[in-house]
Amino acid sequence: MIIRATKLMNGGGLIQITFGVILFIASPIGATDTRVETLGASGLFIEDENNIWHYPAALLRYPDLLVFSFGGRTNALTPPSELYTVGTFALPRSMALGIAFGSGQKAVTYAPLVAQERLHLFWGVPVGSRKLGVRFSRFSALRNAVPSYERSVSKTHLGAGLESQLGANMLLETALSLNVTNFKDIVNGEKNSEPMGYWGLELRMRGRANLRNNIRIIPLFEFSWNVRGVRFFSAGQETGTEEEDHLTARIGAAFEINPREDLLVIFHTSALYNHTVSKSSASSNEPKVTVWDLPLAGLGLEKWIRPWLAFRVGAMLRLWLDESEIGGGTSSQRQTHTTTAQTLGIALHLGSFQADFAVAPAMLKEGPYIMSGMKAPLFTKVAMSYHF
């Protein structure tokens, strides 16, 4: 989250503290993308410290920062409830280090295993006129119910990003990452299953071009290829295999407008292609599922009405078509779907501290718990950051 307000209002300290205490009492705990999700799910485009997850080189723009975030869903397009702590630190020679912990989980396809989030490490260093960033993430779990029962799983993410300044008005960010998953499923010394080709490759590219002093266009391209497979065993003998190839591509763009220093408007739209092919040794059919998002669009507005208080509103539209095919085209089905959502957020800025809140949609109808007594929370996500 970019902190735009830099000064407290004279005589406003007590008001700010009082308001902040009320907000904390009324809200449950949320996630690091609180700001960008309340701006119409613009997280892929908008400039924010949340960028370091997708573009590690962005770490060098956010040194000496602590973020604590927690909560549930802002809308149907965001991840489930998570808890994150992120710390970034400036190092000598303009380098930066980032460390993050969280409570997220990764389910492993074809196996009754879940990997718990362990650690995320970020590293950024200038390379000439460019910036280089690296991210390492680890998920793992080990469960031994009885001596004869062993199940373990690990997921490793390794990514690198490069940020290049192309002239005075153009910035290009690229990132490439590899995901590898391994698991073990053994009962009474016999394998129940083992992984086969469990990996994923992701490529991201994003530009930022200044058309005028207060208008920017942000083109985006993403591509991912994931291969997942497993071999099954019974009495020590292989009984079958299953595979899944998953291909995803996205192209989109956003317009970001800053007519004034205290006002941000962003509009984004993108098209997503999602294709999955499943294979099984037990069947000659190869089910294929293709999903087209045309479009996924969003609009967000952020307004600082006081140097210490901002309001954010957003809206999203998702129109998608899914096609499924079984048995080489002998059976097919096509469906269209539409989803719309609205978001609302609040930000408090107190010196080097900032708190961002995503207002729960149900609260808009029922009112906050402290007033209505209803079960709907006042906020679904909360993120607190401190620049030291």
Stockholm file with secondary structure:
# STOCKHOLM 1.0

chainA/1-388         MIIRATKLMNGGGLIQITFGVILFIASPIGATDTRVETLGASGLFIEDENNIWHYPAALLRYPDLLVFSFGGRTNALTPPSELYTVGTFALPRSMALGIAFGSGQKAVTYAPLVAQERLHLFWGVPVGSRKLGVRFSRFSALRNAVPSYERSVSKTHLGAGLESQLGANMLLETALSLNVTNFKDIVNGEKNSEPMGYWGLELRMRGRANLRNNIRIIPLFEFSWNVRGVRFFSAGQETGTEEEDHLTARIGAAFEINPREDLLVIFHTSALYNHTVSKSSASSNEPKVTVWDLPLAGLGLEKWIRPWLAFRVGAMLRLWLDESEIGGGTSSQRQTHTTTAQTLGIALHLGSFQADFAVAPAMLKEGPYIMSGMKAPLFTKVAMSYHF
#=GR chainA/1-388 SS CCCCCCSCCTTCHHHHHHHHHHHHHHCCCCCTTHHHHTTTSCTTTSCSGGGGGTCGGGGGGSCSEEEEEEECCSSTTSCSSEEEEEEEEECGGGCEEEEEEECCEEEETTTTEEEEEEEEEEEEEEETTEEEEEEEEEEEEEECSSTTEEEEEEEEEEEEEEEEECSSSEEEEEEEEEEEEEEEEEETTEEEEEESSCEEEEEEEEEEEEEETTEEEEEEEEEEEEEEEEEEEETTEEEEEEEEEEEEEEEEEEEEEEEETTEEEEEEEEEEEEEEEEEETTBSCCCEEEEEEEEEEEEEEEEEEETTEEEEEEEEEEEEEEEEEETTTTEEEEEEEEEEEEEEEEEEEETTEEEEEEECHHHHHHCCHHHHCCSSCSEEEEEEEEEC
#=GC SS_cons         CCCCCCSCCTTCHHHHHHHHHHHHHHCCCCCTTHHHHTTTSCTTTSCSGGGGGTCGGGGGGSCSEEEEEEECCSSTTSCSSEEEEEEEEECGGGCEEEEEEECCEEEETTTTEEEEEEEEEEEEEEETTEEEEEEEEEEEEEECSSTTEEEEEEEEEEEEEEEEECSSSEEEEEEEEEEEEEEEEEETTEEEEEESSCEEEEEEEEEEEEEETTEEEEEEEEEEEEEEEEEEEETTEEEEEEEEEEEEEEEEEEEEEEEETTEEEEEEEEEEEEEEEEEETTBSCCCEEEEEEEEEEEEEEEEEEETTEEEEEEEEEEEEEEEEEETTTTEEEEEEEEEEEEEEEEEEEETTEEEEEEECHHHHHHCCHHHHCCSSCSEEEEEEEEEC
//
